[in-house]
């Protein structure tokens, strides 16, 4: 089955930038409750830079690598390195393949998750973006095993990411600035998980369109 093409990767990053920009105020408000209060605005700036850095007529791997590099260079706080790692790890995995298919893209998402876990030293239940990204990767793999094509796998991932983000509300943060709040972090949606769900929704919308 056909995997992520370069043009689809380009559209994904552009759509993610649109969704992040439209939701920047909410993401920033979420972060103000348990973090630095700058997540949405920082990520909006980073994805705008990613769009500006997109290479023309490039394969998916190179598109994601370029986007990741731009996000690292223009996004403040922890978001830049984490999102940059996510996209670059996925891009590097795809870039090593001649003709990546839908299973390869799932493996690229797994590589992205591994990179985020390594950098942030976070696991599921820590109230971070991993709580959205990990179930998304698992849902993609399950849909793939069931024979779903790329759009179906991406939709399964997006739905799981949103459910995973919602599940952070009752959690007590164990990583990042939110962890300093202890029990006061309970009852708040994690901003990184929320933005991760947005990015994966952008992927699903791109592939379904």
NUVEX-69627 format. One record per residue (C-alpha): x, y, z; residue number from 1. Coordinates in nm, 2 decimals, padded with zeros to 4 digits. Last residue first. Layout:
N
+--------+--------+--------+-------+
:   east :  north :     up : tornu :
+--------+--------+--------+-------+
:      X :      Y :      Z :   NUM :
...
+--------+--------+--------+-------+
This chain:
209
+--------+--------+--------+-------+
:   east :  north :     up : tornu :
+--------+--------+--------+-------+
: -00.90 :  01.50 :  00.17 :   209 :
: -00.86 :  01.19 :  00.39 :   208 :
: -00.48 :  01.22 :  00.38 :   207 :
: -00.47 :  01.58 :  00.48 :   206 :
: -00.74 :  01.55 :  00.74 :   205 :
: -00.57 :  01.25 :  00.90 :   204 :
: -00.23 :  01.43 :  00.92 :   203 :
: -00.39 :  01.75 :  01.05 :   202 :
: -00.56 :  01.54 :  01.32 :   201 :
: -00.21 :  01.41 :  01.41 :   200 :
: -00.08 :  01.77 :  01.45 :   199 :
: -00.38 :  01.87 :  01.66 :   198 :
: -00.35 :  01.56 :  01.89 :   197 :
:  00.02 :  01.66 :  01.94 :   196 :
: -00.10 :  02.01 :  02.03 :   195 :
: -00.33 :  01.87 :  02.31 :   194 :
: -00.06 :  01.63 :  02.44 :   193 :
:  00.18 :  01.92 :  02.47 :   192 :
: -00.08 :  02.14 :  02.64 :   191 :
: -00.16 :  01.88 :  02.91 :   190 :
: -00.53 :  01.92 :  03.00 :   189 :
: -00.57 :  02.03 :  03.36 :   188 :
: -00.75 :  01.86 :  03.64 :   187 :
: -00.44 :  01.75 :  03.83 :   186 :
: -00.14 :  01.98 :  03.80 :   185 :
: -00.22 :  02.11 :  04.15 :   184 :
: -00.12 :  01.77 :  04.29 :   183 :
:  00.24 :  01.84 :  04.22 :   182 :
:  00.29 :  02.19 :  04.08 :   181 :
:  00.66 :  02.13 :  04.00 :   180 :
:  00.56 :  01.85 :  03.77 :   179 :
:  00.40 :  02.11 :  03.54 :   178 :
:  00.75 :  02.24 :  03.46 :   177 :
:  00.84 :  01.92 :  03.29 :   176 :
:  00.78 :  01.56 :  03.39 :   175 :
:  00.57 :  01.39 :  03.66 :   174 :
:  00.24 :  01.57 :  03.60 :   173 :
: -00.06 :  01.44 :  03.80 :   172 :
: -00.32 :  01.29 :  03.57 :   171 :
: -00.69 :  01.36 :  03.58 :   170 :
: -00.67 :  01.58 :  03.26 :   169 :
: -00.42 :  01.37 :  03.08 :   168 :
: -00.69 :  01.13 :  02.94 :   167 :
: -00.81 :  01.40 :  02.71 :   166 :
: -00.48 :  01.40 :  02.53 :   165 :
: -00.49 :  01.02 :  02.49 :   164 :
: -00.84 :  01.04 :  02.35 :   163 :
: -00.73 :  01.30 :  02.10 :   162 :
: -00.42 :  01.10 :  02.01 :   161 :
: -00.63 :  00.78 :  01.97 :   160 :
: -00.86 :  00.96 :  01.72 :   159 :
: -00.56 :  01.10 :  01.53 :   158 :
: -00.39 :  00.75 :  01.51 :   157 :
: -00.71 :  00.58 :  01.39 :   156 :
: -00.75 :  00.86 :  01.13 :   155 :
: -00.39 :  00.81 :  01.01 :   154 :
: -00.44 :  00.43 :  00.98 :   153 :
: -00.75 :  00.48 :  00.78 :   152 :
: -00.58 :  00.74 :  00.55 :   151 :
: -00.29 :  00.50 :  00.50 :   150 :
: -00.48 :  00.19 :  00.40 :   149 :
: -00.64 : -00.03 :  00.67 :   148 :
: -00.55 : -00.40 :  00.66 :   147 :
: -00.62 : -00.49 :  01.02 :   146 :
: -00.25 : -00.49 :  01.10 :   145 :
: -00.24 : -00.14 :  00.97 :   144 :
: -00.52 : -00.03 :  01.20 :   143 :
: -00.34 : -00.19 :  01.49 :   142 :
: -00.02 : -00.01 :  01.40 :   141 :
: -00.19 :  00.32 :  01.36 :   140 :
: -00.36 :  00.27 :  01.70 :   139 :
: -00.03 :  00.20 :  01.87 :   138 :
:  00.13 :  00.51 :  01.71 :   137 :
: -00.16 :  00.72 :  01.83 :   136 :
: -00.16 :  00.56 :  02.17 :   135 :
:  00.21 :  00.67 :  02.21 :   134 :
:  00.17 :  01.02 :  02.07 :   133 :
: -00.11 :  01.15 :  02.30 :   132 :
:  00.03 :  01.04 :  02.63 :   131 :
:  00.38 :  01.11 :  02.49 :   130 :
:  00.29 :  01.48 :  02.47 :   129 :
:  00.32 :  01.49 :  02.84 :   128 :
:  00.12 :  01.40 :  03.15 :   127 :
:  00.37 :  01.14 :  03.30 :   126 :
:  00.12 :  00.86 :  03.24 :   125 :
:  00.28 :  00.73 :  02.93 :   124 :
:  00.66 :  00.77 :  02.96 :   123 :
:  00.89 :  01.06 :  02.95 :   122 :
:  01.27 :  01.10 :  02.94 :   121 :
:  01.21 :  01.41 :  02.72 :   120 :
:  01.47 :  01.34 :  02.47 :   119 :
:  01.45 :  00.96 :  02.47 :   118 :
:  01.07 :  00.95 :  02.48 :   117 :
:  01.05 :  01.21 :  02.19 :   116 :
:  01.30 :  01.00 :  01.98 :   115 :
:  01.11 :  00.68 :  02.05 :   114 :
:  00.79 :  00.84 :  01.94 :   113 :
:  00.94 :  00.96 :  01.62 :   112 :
:  01.08 :  00.61 :  01.55 :   111 :
:  00.74 :  00.47 :  01.60 :   110 :
:  00.60 :  00.73 :  01.36 :   109 :
:  00.86 :  00.62 :  01.11 :   108 :
:  00.76 :  00.25 :  01.16 :   107 :
:  00.40 :  00.35 :  01.08 :   106 :
:  00.53 :  00.53 :  00.77 :   105 :
:  00.71 :  00.22 :  00.67 :   104 :
:  00.40 :  00.01 :  00.70 :   103 :
:  00.22 :  00.25 :  00.47 :   102 :
:  00.49 :  00.22 :  00.21 :   101 :
:  00.83 :  00.38 :  00.17 :   100 :
:  00.99 :  00.36 : -00.18 :    99 :
:  01.37 :  00.39 : -00.16 :    98 :
:  01.41 :  00.40 :  00.21 :    97 :
:  01.67 :  00.58 :  00.42 :    96 :
:  01.47 :  00.91 :  00.39 :    95 :
:  01.17 :  00.75 :  00.56 :    94 :
:  01.36 :  00.68 :  00.88 :    93 :
:  01.53 :  01.02 :  00.87 :    92 :
:  01.19 :  01.19 :  00.83 :    91 :
:  01.03 :  01.02 :  01.12 :    90 :
:  01.33 :  01.11 :  01.34 :    89 :
:  01.33 :  01.46 :  01.21 :    88 :
:  00.96 :  01.52 :  01.27 :    87 :
:  00.96 :  01.40 :  01.63 :    86 :
:  01.30 :  01.55 :  01.71 :    85 :
:  01.18 :  01.89 :  01.59 :    84 :
:  00.86 :  01.85 :  01.79 :    83 :
:  01.06 :  01.78 :  02.11 :    82 :
:  01.35 :  02.02 :  02.05 :    81 :
:  01.11 :  02.31 :  01.97 :    80 :
:  00.85 :  02.23 :  02.23 :    79 :
:  01.09 :  02.24 :  02.53 :    78 :
:  01.10 :  02.62 :  02.53 :    77 :
:  01.12 :  02.84 :  02.22 :    76 :
:  01.04 :  02.74 :  01.87 :    75 :
:  01.23 :  02.90 :  01.58 :    74 :
:  01.54 :  02.68 :  01.53 :    73 :
:  01.39 :  02.36 :  01.64 :    72 :
:  01.08 :  02.41 :  01.43 :    71 :
:  01.30 :  02.48 :  01.12 :    70 :
:  01.49 :  02.16 :  01.17 :    69 :
:  01.18 :  01.96 :  01.20 :    68 :
:  01.02 :  02.10 :  00.89 :    67 :
:  01.34 :  02.03 :  00.69 :    66 :
:  01.35 :  01.67 :  00.82 :    65 :
:  00.98 :  01.62 :  00.75 :    64 :
:  01.01 :  01.74 :  00.39 :    63 :
:  01.33 :  01.54 :  00.33 :    62 :
:  01.16 :  01.22 :  00.44 :    61 :
:  00.85 :  01.28 :  00.24 :    60 :
:  01.03 :  01.32 : -00.09 :    59 :
:  01.10 :  01.67 : -00.23 :    58 :
:  00.92 :  01.86 : -00.50 :    57 :
:  00.99 :  02.20 : -00.33 :    56 :
:  01.15 :  02.21 :  00.01 :    55 :
:  00.95 :  02.33 :  00.31 :    54 :
:  01.14 :  02.60 :  00.51 :    53 :
:  00.86 :  02.86 :  00.51 :    52 :
:  00.61 :  02.60 :  00.63 :    51 :
:  00.85 :  02.50 :  00.91 :    50 :
:  00.89 :  02.86 :  01.01 :    49 :
:  00.51 :  02.90 :  01.05 :    48 :
:  00.52 :  02.57 :  01.24 :    47 :
:  00.77 :  02.72 :  01.49 :    46 :
:  00.59 :  03.05 :  01.53 :    45 :
:  00.26 :  02.87 :  01.61 :    44 :
:  00.45 :  02.64 :  01.84 :    43 :
:  00.59 :  02.93 :  02.04 :    42 :
:  00.25 :  03.10 :  02.05 :    41 :
:  00.07 :  02.79 :  02.17 :    40 :
:  00.32 :  02.68 :  02.43 :    39 :
:  00.38 :  03.02 :  02.59 :    38 :
:  00.22 :  03.01 :  02.93 :    37 :
:  00.52 :  02.87 :  03.12 :    36 :
:  00.35 :  02.57 :  03.26 :    35 :
:  00.05 :  02.44 :  03.45 :    34 :
: -00.24 :  02.69 :  03.39 :    33 :
: -00.05 :  02.91 :  03.15 :    32 :
:  00.01 :  02.61 :  02.93 :    31 :
: -00.36 :  02.55 :  02.88 :    30 :
: -00.40 :  02.92 :  02.80 :    29 :
: -00.12 :  02.90 :  02.55 :    28 :
: -00.29 :  02.60 :  02.38 :    27 :
: -00.62 :  02.79 :  02.37 :    26 :
: -00.46 :  03.10 :  02.22 :    25 :
: -00.27 :  02.90 :  01.96 :    24 :
: -00.57 :  02.71 :  01.83 :    23 :
: -00.61 :  02.87 :  01.49 :    22 :
: -00.23 :  02.89 :  01.45 :    21 :
: -00.19 :  02.52 :  01.55 :    20 :
: -00.46 :  02.42 :  01.31 :    19 :
: -00.31 :  02.62 :  01.02 :    18 :
:  00.05 :  02.50 :  01.09 :    17 :
: -00.07 :  02.14 :  01.10 :    16 :
: -00.24 :  02.19 :  00.76 :    15 :
:  00.09 :  02.32 :  00.61 :    14 :
:  00.29 :  02.04 :  00.77 :    13 :
:  00.04 :  01.78 :  00.63 :    12 :
:  00.03 :  01.94 :  00.29 :    11 :
:  00.41 :  01.90 :  00.25 :    10 :
:  00.40 :  01.54 :  00.38 :     9 :
:  00.12 :  01.47 :  00.12 :     8 :
:  00.33 :  01.62 : -00.16 :     7 :
:  00.63 :  01.41 : -00.05 :     6 :
:  00.43 :  01.09 : -00.05 :     5 :
:  00.33 :  00.91 :  00.27 :     4 :
:  00.29 :  00.54 :  00.20 :     3 :
:  00.12 :  00.35 : -00.08 :     2 :
:  00.00 :  00.00 :  00.00 :     1 :
+--------+--------+--------+-------+
